[in-house]
Amino acid sequence: MLNIKRMDQIPNETIYKITSTTPLITRVRAHQLKLLGHILCLKDDEPAKEYALYILSHGNRKPGRPRMLYLQCIQHYTSKEILKGLLQPNKIAMLVQDRGNWRKLVATCSA
């Protein structure tokens, strides 16, 4: 479509500007944070809300690099650009209660 070949060695950022699109990972990240916001606004007795920010406190892990848990991914997304530190689960739940600030956080974390 753009008549760009692999041998041209054009960076992805340039192609994103030409096509006026964003990388897929930023859209996925924004959708994950929006979904978390919806889940944390549910009633307290909902299973999805109970396990959205669940911290595993038992069990053994296999040798090798530890897997990144869902909570760790969310902490990584939210701490990267704004807060310069990992958010605790209760702090994330408090941020979700203020819709305006949560939307700003989602927009800046996925930008």
ABEGO torsion letter per residue (X at the ends): XAGBBAAAGBBAAAAAAAAGBBBAAAAAAAAAAAAAAAAAABBAABAAAAAAABBBABEBBBBEBBBBBAAAAAAAAAAAAAAGBBBBAAAAAAAAABAAAAAAAAAAAAX
